[in-house]
Amino acid sequence: MAAEDLTLDLLAFRPFWRLAAALRTRVEAIIGAWEEAVRENLPAADELTLQQLRNSLPLVLEEIAHAFASSTPKATRELIEGSKSHGTTRFHENYSIRELVVEYRLLRRIVIEQLAEELGEDLDTETMVALNMALDAVLQSGVVTFTNHLQQQILAAAEIQSKYLSFLSHDLRNHLSQAVMQIQLLSAKLAKAPEYAETVAGIESVKRAILRTTAGMDRLLEAEQLRHGSANLDIHTVHLSQLLLEVSQQWQYEAQLKGLELRVEVPDGAKVLSDERLLTLVLQNLLGNAVKYSSAGTINI
């Protein structure tokens, strides 16, 4: 075997009989030392966790020993595959990724100490490489499995949240649309009587608040679609002067209440190839934040 292949193929293509025998001899000692170390370093580990540790560790150690005794890649692949169960178990026990890595670090130290003691000598470089390759395979397989479960959990939670937001938005939109219709009818009736001018102004303010709410829900749903990559793009020529004027008008009332001036400066004939709906979403968010977090002065677009 070429020297440069040492860390790539050593475990898979060369047997280490003494390591395999020493590991099988020290299984009980390793389990006892690891359990004690876990109790000391991870005080949150309960008895059920430790019991599952005792139940699963012998199989992991036997797979490591089998990989040491084998001269074919199959045993190493079986070791990697078998180590996945540890990551799955720890995920369902609500471990954190830090706690999982601490467990593996403890295992590495204890296995190396126990094998050196069993063999009665310091482990040479080649043996240490093989031993660390086996432990790295266990660690990587367990951690990758753990993070895969975690990713699936996060995606499922995000999907539930997205569906809830979509349902909530649709339901609220229906009710708010009915409310806006009633408000418009009431405003039209009261507008005929001059003595209700102040009341009409208040009603119009309520209507604007409802429309802002529905617009905000639209932006939220658009953002969710973009996050999931499900937004359909409609690319065409967008005239910026008209678009920016419309967006600025949406925030004109709030800006005036705060004493802010909105100034739109667009070169004549300015246009872009874009999705007007999504471009509007971006501009609404930017301008909305500018109005919300400004207390005085001019907002230039």
Sequence and secondary structure as in RCSB ss.txt:
>XXXX:A:sequence
MAAEDLTLDLLAFRPFWRLAAALRTRVEAIIGAWEEAVRENLPAADELTLQQLRNSLPLVLEEIAHAFASSTPKA
TRELIEGSKSHGTTRFHENYSIRELVVEYRLLRRIVIEQLAEELGEDLDTETMVALNMALDAVLQSGVVTFTNHL
QQQILAAAEIQSKYLSFLSHDLRNHLSQAVMQIQLLSAKLAKAPEYAETVAGIESVKRAILRTTAGMDRLLEAEQ
LRHGSANLDIHTVHLSQLLLEVSQQWQYEAQLKGLELRVEVPDGAKVLSDERLLTLVLQNLLGNAVKYSSAGTIN
I
>XXXX:A:secstr
  GGGHHHHHHHHS  HHHHHHHHHTHHHHHHHHHHHHHHH TT  HHHHHHHHHHHHHHHHHHHHHHH  SHHH
HHHHHHHTHHHHHHHHHTT  HHHHHHHHHHHHHHHHHHHHHHHTS   HHHHHHHHHHHHHHHHHHHHHHHHHH
HHHHHHHHHHHHHHHHHHHHHHHHHHHHHHHHHHHHHHHHHTSGGGHHHHHHHHHHHHHHHHHHHHHHHHHHHHH
HHTT     EEEEEHHHHHHHHHHHTHHHHHHTTEEEE    TT EEEEEHHHHHHHHHHHHHHHHHT  SEEEE
 
